[in-house]
Amino acid sequence: MEAVLVHARDFIESRLAPAEPANDGRQTPMRNHPAFIAQHAAATCCRGCLEKWHAIPKGRPLAQTEIDYILSVIQRWLVQQAGQ
């Protein structure tokens, strides 16, 4: 789990944190890493989903507290799935 969350933080910081992420709406693959699956399941895959489902607005860089929040949502989903 620790390694997955380290990767997830890297994905968030590089793919979601910029004010205008490259390929927004298509930057998170649907498979090949548990963090990607969790991002889609938890609506943390793109800035559009973050705005719609988590009230994190587009058009500005993510704050560290928002990155931490997104990571916690991903972790919660992964833990829930592991328990099933």
N, C-alpha and C positions, 0 to 999 in steps of 0.2 A: 504494500500500500504506500509506503514512504516513497519509493522510487516513482510510482505512478503519479503521486502528488507533486513531486519535484518536476516531472515532465509537464504536468498540467499547468503549474505556475509558469513554466517557460512558454508554453503554448499561449496562455492568457497574455503574458507580457509582450510577446512578439506579434500575436495575431489579433488580439482584441483591444489592447491598451491604447494604441495610437488613436488620435482624434478621427482620422480617416483611414481605417485599415485597408490594406490592399485586398481586392476581391471580396469586400464585405458582403456577407450573405452566402459566400461560397468558400470561405477560407478554412472551414473546419471539415475534414473528411468524415465520412459516415462510419468508417471501420478502421481496423489495423492498430488501434490503441484504445485501452479502456477509457482513457480520458476523453477521447473524441466521442465515444458512445455516450458517456455521461454528460458531456456538454450538450449534445442534441436532446437527450432525455430530460435534462434540467433547464432547457431553454437558455443556455449560456454559450451558444455556438456562434452568435454574431451580434453586432450592435443593435440590429433590428429586434432580435429576441430579447436582448437585455433591456431595451427601452420598453417593449410591449409587456413583458412578463415580470420584470424586476425594477421598473421605473428608474433605470440608469440611462440618462439621455445620451443621444448620439452627438457627434460634432465637437467633442472635447476629449482630451486624454483621460483615461481612467485614473482615479485617485488610488493610492495604496490601499485605503480601506475598502474600496470597491473590488480591487483585485483579491484581497483577502476574503471578502464576502463571496465572490464567485468561486473561489477555491473551496470554501466551506460548503457551498451548495453541491459542488461536484463530489466532494468527499462524502457528504451525507447520502447522496444517491448511490455511490459505490458501496458504502457500508451496508445500506439497505439491500442492495442486490446480492451482496455476499452472504447475507443472513437468510436468504430465501432458499 
